[in-house]
Amino acid sequence: MTRLVLLNQAMRLTDNMLLQQQGDCMAVLLLDKNQYLGQQHGIVRASSLKLAHSLWLAEDFRLQLQQLQLPLLCMLADANTVLPALIKDFGISSVVMAEPVAAEEQQLLQLAALSVPVSCLDLNSLLAAELRPDLNTLPDSFSKFRSQREPELKVSPALSAVSVSGRWLSPDDIQAATTTSVTVDFAAQWQQTLADHPLPQPQALATERQQQQQFLAYLYDNQAIYHYKTSRNQFCDLPSDKASRDTTPLYASFVSTALSHGTLSVRWLWQQICVLETTKAGNESTYWLKFELLWREYFRWQQRKFGVLLFSHAGLGRHPVPQPQGDMAQQQLKFSLWCQGQTGLPLVDANMRQLQATGLMSNRGRQLVASYLIYDLGLDWRWGAAYFEQQLLDYDVASNWGNWAYIAGAGTAAGRYFNQLKQALQYDSDAYFIRQQVKELSGLGLAAHLPYLSAAAAPWQQQLQVPPTKPDWQSSLAKLRQLLQLR
């Protein structure tokens, strides 16, 4: 009787109850090909960088477990075919896995449940066990959700130490158990997959040990958490910031990639902030990082409650959602220029180019480029969400699709429009980020804020059919022109 332990979204040693088993167990990490190589809205679901990062994160975890004498079977395969085959060929009696959030992950659970009993452990939520929300009474607004839990903001405790138990099938056991009709050298197949998708250098991996060290340095060595509430609205470190080009940026916590892959425990993170507040000091910023983690939590429960509705254009149907404008050829042109960061609107282009280069973007940037796609370019918000899914190294299904639905008005709240020029002057006042990312504007100083100045912007402006000076930009343009005259 062998239990299959599916370690998807649980690639860590700390606070991982999946590693605490009894009896014979088989450890598997199954990356579904469709979630990386498939398409949605005509967009491939993962960039080459995102796919390579996911594969090599899995390999790093496999090597960690190998040191603990726990063999991990890793594969990039069609989950609908491979999972039932594994259950059948290895005589699996039950499956245990991290509790899924979205419908696609729940299908994997349902697939396994057709053959054997399946149990789930909610490893990646702040609120579990007796703190678990009731989906039937989940509030429609984040404010109500948060207020139900303040002022104490209790969360489920993290496991205090790394703990591994059970008898885990060795590679030889796995090979011996494979039926003659399905003879597969899983290890060789995995190594070939890695060889086919090398990790670009010097790309860092969001591994557990690296991310734990980085976060503790963020709390104690750099103490950057104490300015999180203000710096989180930046798009990058500013020249006045202490961080140099050779160090990790300090304007944000940079834990999102590890959280999205399950290489870092959100409960461990919360615990570390609480320890800092107790032993050193807390302030508005330490609270605000917990506030953002609670936002992530809310999106997870909202995804569990509403499911596939949050992937439709109208969403929940409670508020108007802008309809795409123009014929399909024009829409595709607009979308292509948006993806490339070549719309001629400097702050939008800067954020989109950063996304292409690094697979990351600040939270403020994500909201702004989403608003621009939906309300200025008049495109289907789901195209933007799908492109983010393709590009983001920290892609999280609930946070990504939940935030896009939030901006579009497809969720529980009305949509949010942002005045792009006003936001640019407020959060990139010296155009430092714009000049850093949009090289053709690098020598312009504050004038880099002016729309449609980049090399080929004039024809784009006409094709995009976005007016050069929108009415709600007038006061910001006047302010900018005044600042330029003063310099």
C-alpha positions in Angstrom: 0.0 0.0 0.0 1.8 3.1 -1.3 0.7 6.7 -0.8 1.5 9.2 -3.6 2.6 12.5 -2.1 2.2 15.2 -4.7 4.5 18.1 -3.8 3.2 20.7 -6.3 3.1 24.1 -4.6 5.1 22.6 -1.7 8.7 22.8 -2.7 10.1 23.5 0.8 11.3 21.8 3.9 10.0 24.3 6.5 6.3 24.2 7.4 5.5 21.3 5.1 3.2 18.7 6.5 3.3 16.7 3.3 6.7 15.5 4.3 5.3 14.0 7.5 3.9 10.6 6.4 3.5 7.1 7.7 4.2 3.9 5.8 5.4 3.6 2.2 5.3 6.8 0.2 6.2 8.0 -3.3 7.2 11.6 -3.7 6.2 13.2 -7.0 6.4 16.7 -8.4 4.3 16.9 -11.6 4.5 20.0 -13.7 1.6 20.0 -16.1 2.6 20.7 -19.7 -0.7 22.4 -20.4 0.0 25.0 -17.7 3.3 25.9 -19.4 3.1 25.0 -23.1 -0.7 25.4 -23.6 -2.4 28.5 -24.8 -5.3 30.8 -23.6 -6.6 33.7 -25.6 -4.0 32.9 -28.2 -1.2 33.4 -25.7 1.3 30.7 -24.7 1.0 30.2 -21.0 4.7 30.4 -20.0 7.6 32.3 -21.4 10.9 30.4 -21.8 12.2 32.2 -18.7 9.2 31.3 -16.5 9.3 27.6 -17.7 13.1 27.3 -17.0 12.7 29.0 -13.6 10.0 26.6 -12.6 11.9 23.5 -13.8 15.2 24.5 -12.0 13.3 25.3 -8.8 12.0 21.8 -8.9 15.5 20.4 -9.5 16.8 22.4 -6.6 14.1 20.9 -4.3 14.8 17.4 -5.7 18.5 17.8 -4.7 17.5 19.1 -1.2 15.4 16.1 -0.6 18.0 13.8 -2.0 20.3 14.9 0.8 17.6 13.7 3.2 17.5 10.3 1.5 14.0 11.2 0.1 13.9 10.6 -3.6 11.6 13.0 -5.5 10.3 12.0 -9.0 10.1 15.2 -11.1 8.4 15.4 -14.5 7.1 17.9 -17.0 4.2 16.0 -18.5 0.5 15.8 -19.4 -1.0 15.5 -16.0 -4.3 14.1 -17.3 -2.4 11.1 -18.8 0.5 10.7 -16.3 -1.3 10.9 -13.0 -3.7 8.0 -13.6 -0.8 6.0 -15.1 1.3 6.6 -12.0 -1.6 5.5 -9.7 -2.1 2.4 -11.7 1.5 1.3 -12.4 2.8 1.8 -8.9 -0.2 0.4 -7.1 -1.0 3.7 -5.4 -3.6 3.3 -2.6 -4.1 7.0 -1.8 -2.9 10.5 -2.8 -2.1 13.5 -0.5 -1.4 17.0 -1.9 -1.5 20.7 -1.1 -5.1 22.0 -1.2 -5.7 23.6 -4.6 -7.1 27.1 -5.1 -8.3 27.4 -8.7 -10.5 25.1 -10.8 -7.6 23.9 -13.0 -5.7 22.6 -10.0 -8.9 21.1 -8.5 -9.3 19.1 -11.7 -6.0 17.3 -10.8 -7.5 16.4 -7.4 -10.7 15.2 -9.1 -8.7 13.1 -11.6 -6.9 11.3 -8.8 -10.1 10.9 -6.8 -11.5 8.8 -9.7 -9.1 6.0 -8.7 -8.1 6.4 -5.1 -8.9 8.4 -2.0 -7.4 11.9 -2.0 -6.7 14.1 1.0 -5.5 17.8 1.0 -3.5 19.8 3.4 -3.8 23.6 3.2 -0.1 24.5 3.4 -0.2 27.8 1.7 -2.9 29.8 3.4 -2.6 32.0 6.4 -6.0 30.8 7.7 -6.5 27.1 8.1 -8.1 24.7 10.5 -10.3 26.6 13.0 -9.4 29.9 11.3 -10.6 28.8 7.9 -13.2 31.2 6.5 -16.7 29.9 5.5 -17.0 30.5 1.8 -20.8 31.0 2.1 -20.3 34.0 4.3 -17.0 35.3 2.9 -17.3 39.1 2.7 -17.5 40.8 -0.7 -14.9 43.4 0.3 -11.4 43.0 1.5 -12.1 45.7 4.2 -14.8 43.6 5.8 -12.7 40.5 5.5 -9.8 42.2 7.3 -12.0 43.8 9.9 -13.3 40.4 10.9 -9.8 39.5 12.0 -8.5 42.7 13.5 -7.0 43.9 15.7 -5.3 40.6 16.5 -4.9 39.2 13.0 -4.4 35.7 14.2 -3.1 33.2 11.6 -2.4 29.5 11.7 1.0 28.6 13.2 3.8 27.4 11.1 5.5 24.1 12.0 8.4 24.9 14.3 11.1 22.9 12.5 11.9 20.8 9.4 10.4 17.3 9.9 10.5 14.4 7.5 9.0 11.0 8.2 7.8 7.9 6.3 9.4 5.3 4.1 10.0 6.8 0.7 10.4 4.7 -2.5 14.0 4.8 -3.8 14.8 5.3 -7.5 15.5 1.6 -7.7 12.1 0.8 -6.1 10.4 3.1 -8.6 12.2 1.5 -11.5 11.5 -2.0 -10.3 7.8 -1.2 -9.7 7.3 0.1 -13.2 5.4 -2.4 -15.4 7.1 -3.8 -18.4 4.6 -2.1 -20.6 5.5 1.3 -19.3 9.3 1.2 -19.0 10.4 4.8 -18.4 13.7 6.1 -17.1 12.1 8.9 -15.2 15.5 10.3 -13.9 17.0 10.4 -17.4 13.8 12.0 -18.8 13.9 14.7 -16.2 17.5 15.5 -16.9 16.8 15.8 -20.6 14.0 18.2 -19.8 16.4 20.3 -17.8 18.9 20.2 -20.6 16.3 21.4 -23.1 15.4 24.4 -20.9 18.6 25.9 -19.4 18.2 28.7 -16.9 19.5 32.0 -18.3 22.4 33.4 -16.4 22.7 35.3 -14.1 19.0 34.5 -13.2 18.6 33.8 -9.5 16.3 31.0 -8.2 13.7 31.7 -5.6 14.8 28.8 -3.5 13.7 28.3 0.1 17.1 28.9 1.7 17.9 31.9 -0.5 14.6 33.5 0.1 14.7 32.9 3.9 18.1 34.5 4.1 17.0 37.4 1.9 13.9 38.0 4.0 15.7 37.9 7.3 18.2 40.4 5.9 15.3 42.6 4.8 14.0 42.5 8.4 17.2 42.8 10.4 20.3 43.7 8.4 18.8 46.3 6.1 15.7 47.0 8.2 14.1 47.9 4.9 10.7 46.6 6.2 10.5 49.8 8.3 9.9 51.9 5.1 7.8 49.3 3.2 4.5 51.2 3.3 6.0 54.1 1.3 8.7 52.3 -0.8 6.3 49.6 -2.0 4.8 52.2 -4.4 8.2 52.7 -6.0 9.0 50.9 -9.3 12.7 50.4 -8.4 15.3 51.5 -5.9 16.1 55.2 -6.3 19.7 56.6 -6.4 19.3 57.8 -2.8 18.4 54.3 -1.6 21.2 52.3 0.2 21.0 49.4 -2.1 23.6 49.3 -4.9 23.3 47.5 -8.2 25.0 44.5 -6.7 22.6 43.9 -3.9 19.0 42.9 -3.7 16.6 45.8 -4.2 15.1 47.1 -1.0 12.0 48.9 -2.1 9.9 45.8 -1.7 10.1 42.5 0.1 10.5 40.3 -3.0 8.9 37.2 -1.5 6.2 36.8 -4.1 8.0 34.4 -6.4 8.8 32.0 -3.5 5.2 32.2 -2.2 3.8 31.5 -5.7 5.8 28.3 -6.0 5.4 27.2 -2.5 9.2 27.4 -1.8 8.5 29.7 1.1 5.8 29.4 3.8 3.5 32.4 4.1 2.9 31.4 7.8 6.7 31.4 8.3 6.9 34.9 6.8 4.1 36.1 9.1 5.8 34.6 12.1 9.1 36.3 11.3 7.4 39.7 11.1 5.7 39.1 14.4 9.0 38.1 16.0 10.6 41.3 14.7 7.7 43.4 16.2 8.0 41.6 19.5 11.8 41.6 19.9 12.8 44.8 18.1 10.0 47.1 17.1 7.0 47.4 14.9 5.6 50.3 12.9 3.0 51.1 10.3 5.2 49.4 7.6 5.6 46.1 9.5 1.8 46.0 9.8 1.4 46.9 6.1 3.4 44.0 4.9 1.1 41.7 6.9 -1.8 43.7 5.4 -0.6 42.8 1.9 -0.2 39.1 2.9 -3.8 39.3 4.0 -4.8 40.7 0.6 -3.1 37.6 -1.0 -5.2 35.5 1.4 -8.4 37.2 0.5 -7.8 36.6 -3.2 -7.2 32.9 -2.5 -10.5 32.4 -0.7 -12.3 34.5 -3.3 -11.0 32.2 -6.0 -12.2 29.2 -4.1 -15.6 30.7 -3.7 -16.3 32.0 -7.3 -14.1 29.6 -9.3 -14.3 29.9 -13.1 -16.6 33.0 -13.0 -13.5 35.1 -12.3 -12.0 34.0 -15.7 -15.0 35.2 -17.8 -15.1 38.7 -19.3 -18.1 39.8 -17.3 -16.8 38.1 -14.2 -19.4 38.0 -11.5 -21.6 40.3 -13.5 -22.1 42.8 -10.6 -20.5 45.8 -12.3 -20.0 47.1 -15.9 -16.9 45.8 -17.5 -15.5 47.8 -20.5 -16.1 46.1 -23.8 -13.1 45.8 -26.3 -13.0 48.6 -28.8 -12.1 48.5 -32.5 -11.8 45.7 -34.9 -9.7 42.6 -34.1 -6.7 43.7 -36.2 -6.6 47.0 -34.3 -7.0 45.3 -31.0 -4.2 42.9 -31.8 -1.9 45.8 -32.8 -2.7 47.7 -29.5 -2.1 44.5 -27.5 1.2 43.8 -29.3 2.5 47.3 -28.6 1.4 47.1 -25.0 3.2 43.8 -24.5 6.4 45.2 -26.1 6.4 48.4 -24.0 6.1 50.5 -27.1 2.8 52.4 -26.6 4.5 55.8 -26.4 3.2 56.3 -22.8 6.5 56.3 -20.9 5.5 54.8 -17.5 3.5 52.1 -19.1 6.3 51.2 -21.5 8.9 51.3 -18.7 6.9 48.8 -16.6 6.2 46.5 -19.6 9.9 46.4 -20.6 10.9 45.6 -17.0 8.4 42.7 -17.1 9.9 41.3 -20.3 13.4 41.6 -19.1 13.0 40.3 -15.5 9.7 38.5 -15.2 8.7 40.9 -12.4 6.9 44.2 -11.9 6.0 46.2 -8.9 2.4 46.1 -7.6 1.8 49.7 -8.5 3.1 49.1 -12.0 0.7 46.1 -12.4 -2.3 48.2 -11.5 -1.3 51.0 -13.9 -0.6 48.9 -17.0 -3.8 47.0 -16.3 -5.8 50.2 -16.2 -4.1 51.4 -19.4 -4.9 48.2 -21.3 -8.6 48.2 -20.1 -9.6 51.8 -20.1 -7.2 53.6 -22.5 -6.5 51.0 -25.1 -10.0 49.4 -24.8 -8.9 45.8 -24.7 -10.2 42.6 -23.1 -8.8 42.5 -19.6 -8.3 38.8 -19.9 -5.6 39.3 -22.6 -3.6 41.3 -20.1 -4.1 38.7 -17.3 -3.1 35.9 -19.7 0.0 37.8 -20.7 1.0 38.4 -17.1 0.5 34.7 -16.5 2.9 34.0 -19.3 5.6 36.4 -18.1 5.5 36.6 -14.3 7.9 34.5 -12.4 5.7 35.1 -9.3 2.5 34.2 -11.2 -0.2 33.2 -8.7 -3.5 32.3 -10.2 -5.6 33.9 -7.4 -3.6 37.1 -7.1 -3.1 37.6 -10.8 -6.6 36.9 -12.1 -8.2 38.4 -8.9 -6.3 41.7 -9.3 -7.1 42.0 -13.0 -10.8 41.3 -12.3 -10.6 43.9 -9.6 -9.2 46.6 -11.9 -11.7 45.7 -14.7 -14.8 45.6 -12.4 -15.3 41.9 -13.0 -15.0 41.0 -9.3 -16.9 42.1 -6.3 -16.1 45.8 -6.6 -16.5 48.4 -9.4 -13.5 48.9 -11.7 -10.6 51.2 -11.1 -9.3 53.7 -13.6 -5.9 55.4 -13.1 -4.8 58.7 -14.5 -1.4 57.5 -15.9 0.3 60.9 -16.1 -0.8 61.8 -12.5 0.5 58.5 -11.3 3.8 58.9 -13.1 4.4 62.3 -11.6 3.5 61.1 -8.1 5.4 57.8 -8.0 8.3 58.5 -10.4 8.7 62.2 -9.8 12.1 62.6 -11.5 11.3 60.0 -14.3 14.2 57.9 -12.9 12.5 54.6 -13.5 11.3 55.7 -17.0 14.7 56.7 -18.0 16.2 53.5 -16.6 13.9 51.3 -18.6 13.1 53.3 -21.8 16.6 53.9 -23.1 15.5 56.2 -25.9 14.3 58.6 -23.2 17.3 58.3 -20.9 18.8 61.7 -21.8 15.6 63.7 -21.4 15.4 64.3 -17.7 12.0 65.2 -16.4 10.8 65.6 -20.0 10.8 61.8 -20.2 7.3 62.0 -18.7 5.8 63.6 -21.8 3.7 61.2 -23.8 4.6 60.0 -27.3 8.2 61.3 -27.4 9.9 57.9 -28.0 11.5 57.4 -31.4 8.6 55.9 -33.3 5.8 57.1 -31.1 4.0 59.3 -33.6 2.7 56.6 -36.0 1.9 54.4 -33.0 -0.2 57.2 -31.5 -2.3 57.4 -34.6 -2.7 53.6 -34.9 -3.5 53.2 -31.2 -6.1 56.0 -31.5 -5.3 57.3 -28.1 -5.6 61.1 -27.9 -2.2 62.8 -27.3 -3.6 64.7 -24.3 -6.6 63.2 -22.6 -8.8 65.6 -20.8 -8.0 64.2 -17.3 -4.3 64.7 -18.0 -4.5 68.4 -18.4 -3.7 69.4 -14.8 -0.8 66.9 -14.7 0.5 68.2 -18.1 0.3 71.8 -16.8 2.2 70.8 -13.6 4.9 69.0 -15.7 5.3 72.0 -18.0 5.7 74.3 -15.0 8.4 72.0 -13.5 10.2 71.9 -16.8 10.3 75.7 -17.0 11.7 75.9 -13.5 14.6 73.6 -14.3 
